[in-house]
Amino acid sequence: MLRLLLPAALFAVIALFLYKGLDRNPRELPSALIGKPAPAFTLPVLGREGQQWSPQDYAGRVWLLNIWGSWCAACQIEHPVLEDLAKSGVVPIVGLAWKDKPEASAAWLRRFGDPYALVVSDIDGRAGVDWGVYGAPETFVVDKRGTIRFKHVGPVTPELLQSKLLPLVRELQGQS
């Protein structure tokens, strides 16, 4: 009898863990960077010959970093949401053109519109690796002290914008 109970109990425990795993939202991947300083980088600004940008340039400001690429179909889905957010003027959005050729990024922005305060080119993807990027699109909220406060994997939707991003941005903007 004991020989049957042990395997049955082990099976039940494994089944419980697998069942609980189904509750997880794949868009909410844990990030070791939440609550930590944003990784430093210095990258060329798209369309501004010779200009470089670094996250330290936005010290004292709340801002979003949106990882995208001209090759990314899901980036087209979220693009109108980002354009509406940019028009509102609530928070600056920095675009990081990840693993993309600058000419392809520029053509994509001309075609679909440019919601970004600026776009930096991460051609080889190294900055994206430092930020823990899994793929595009991904969006981060960075606070005034340069700390990553939120990460979203996948397209930003109007629902996400209203329920999480905007309330967090407004809260962080109110903090000194």
DRENLUMRO-473638 format. One line per 8 residues: number of its first residue (from 0); for each residue x, y, z of C-alpha. Coordinates in Angstrom, 2 decimals, decimal comma. Layout:
N
NUM> X/Y/Z; ...
// end
This chain:
176
0> 0,00/0,00/0,00; 2,82/2,43/0,92; 4,45/1,64/-2,41; 1,36/3,06/-4,15; 0,85/6,10/-1,91; 4,32/7,57/-2,39; 4,14/7,73/-6,22; 0,54/9,00/-6,04
8> 1,52/11,74/-3,60; 4,52/12,71/-5,75; 2,29/12,82/-8,82; -0,24/15,02/-6,98; 2,48/17,50/-5,93; 3,87/17,74/-9,47; 0,36/18,13/-10,91; -0,37/20,94/-8,43
16> 2,77/22,85/-9,48; 1,94/22,41/-13,15; -1,64/23,57/-12,57; -0,46/26,68/-10,68; 1,90/27,44/-13,57; -1,10/27,76/-15,88; -2,28/30,77/-13,82; 0,77/32,79/-14,82
24> 0,50/35,47/-17,46; 3,34/35,02/-20,01; 3,34/38,80/-20,55; 4,34/39,34/-16,93; 7,78/37,83/-16,95; 9,67/38,49/-13,77; 12,58/40,86/-14,15; 15,57/40,91/-11,86
32> 15,92/44,60/-12,74; 12,71/45,82/-11,06; 13,77/48,09/-8,21; 17,34/48,34/-9,50; 19,15/51,10/-11,38; 18,55/51,13/-15,12; 21,55/49,65/-16,94; 23,81/52,29/-18,41
40> 24,46/52,57/-22,11; 25,40/55,24/-24,59; 23,93/54,80/-28,05; 23,61/56,94/-31,18; 20,38/58,88/-31,59; 18,55/57,95/-34,78; 18,47/60,80/-37,29; 20,74/63,08/-35,26
48> 24,20/62,66/-36,71; 26,90/62,45/-34,05; 24,49/62,72/-31,10; 24,59/60,09/-28,35; 22,08/59,40/-25,58; 22,27/57,66/-22,22; 19,63/56,95/-19,56; 21,51/59,39/-17,30
56> 20,40/62,16/-19,67; 16,87/61,72/-18,26; 17,90/61,80/-14,58; 15,21/63,56/-12,57; 12,46/62,56/-15,02; 10,04/59,67/-15,21; 10,23/58,10/-18,66; 9,40/55,00/-20,67
64> 11,82/52,87/-22,63; 10,10/51,04/-25,48; 12,03/48,27/-27,21; 10,95/47,89/-30,83; 12,17/47,04/-34,32; 11,02/47,61/-37,87; 10,96/43,82/-38,26; 8,54/43,42/-35,31
72> 4,90/42,77/-36,27; 3,65/43,19/-32,68; 5,28/46,63/-32,56; 2,80/47,78/-35,22; -0,06/46,66/-32,96; 1,06/48,81/-30,03; 2,18/51,78/-32,14; -1,16/53,69/-32,17
80> -1,31/53,37/-28,36; 2,19/54,86/-28,07; 1,26/57,65/-30,47; -1,77/58,56/-28,33; 0,38/58,50/-25,21; 2,98/60,74/-26,84; 0,29/63,24/-27,93; -0,95/63,44/-24,34
88> 2,47/64,66/-23,22; 2,18/62,73/-19,94; 5,57/61,03/-20,15; 8,47/60,98/-22,63; 8,96/57,73/-24,51; 12,45/56,72/-25,55; 12,51/54,20/-28,36; 15,27/51,63/-28,49
96> 15,49/50,25/-32,03; 16,71/46,78/-31,12; 18,74/44,72/-33,57; 17,61/46,96/-36,40; 19,38/48,86/-39,15; 19,06/52,63/-38,68; 17,74/53,13/-42,21; 15,04/50,50/-41,64
104> 14,08/52,10/-38,30; 13,87/55,56/-39,86; 11,75/54,30/-42,77; 9,39/52,52/-40,35; 8,91/55,71/-38,30; 8,24/57,75/-41,45; 5,62/55,21/-42,50; 3,82/54,71/-39,16
112> 4,61/57,92/-37,26; 7,09/58,75/-34,53; 5,78/58,77/-30,94; 9,26/58,91/-29,42; 11,01/61,82/-27,77; 14,08/60,20/-29,32; 15,14/56,83/-30,68; 18,48/55,18/-30,01
120> 19,92/52,48/-32,24; 20,98/49,24/-30,56; 22,18/47,56/-33,74; 24,04/44,67/-32,11; 21,49/44,22/-29,29; 23,97/44,60/-26,42; 22,00/47,28/-24,57; 18,89/45,12/-24,87
128> 20,75/42,20/-23,28; 21,78/44,42/-20,36; 18,11/45,37/-19,89; 17,06/41,71/-19,91; 15,11/41,99/-23,15; 13,48/38,77/-24,33; 12,11/40,20/-27,56; 10,23/43,12/-29,00
136> 8,13/44,89/-28,00; 8,97/45,42/-24,36; 8,33/48,52/-22,29; 9,96/49,73/-19,08; 9,00/52,52/-16,67; 12,00/54,32/-15,19; 11,60/56,67/-12,23; 13,30/60,01/-11,47
144> 16,21/58,29/-9,75; 16,87/56,05/-12,74; 15,35/52,95/-11,15; 13,34/50,49/-13,22; 9,87/50,30/-11,69; 7,91/48,23/-14,22; 8,46/45,96/-17,21; 5,90/44,76/-19,73
152> 6,58/42,14/-22,38; 4,45/42,39/-25,50; 2,39/45,17/-27,04; 1,17/48,00/-24,83; -2,62/47,95/-25,00; -5,07/50,71/-24,09; -6,14/48,58/-21,09; -2,56/48,21/-19,83
160> -1,97/51,90/-20,35; -5,02/52,89/-18,29; -4,79/50,23/-15,59; -1,05/50,10/-14,90; 1,26/52,40/-16,85; -0,45/55,77/-16,44; -1,29/55,33/-12,73; 2,31/54,29/-12,03
168> 3,75/57,16/-14,09; 1,54/59,71/-12,33; 2,46/58,30/-8,91; 6,17/58,44/-9,74; 5,91/61,96/-11,14; 4,37/63,11/-7,87; 7,29/61,78/-5,84; 10,28/63,97/-5,16
// end
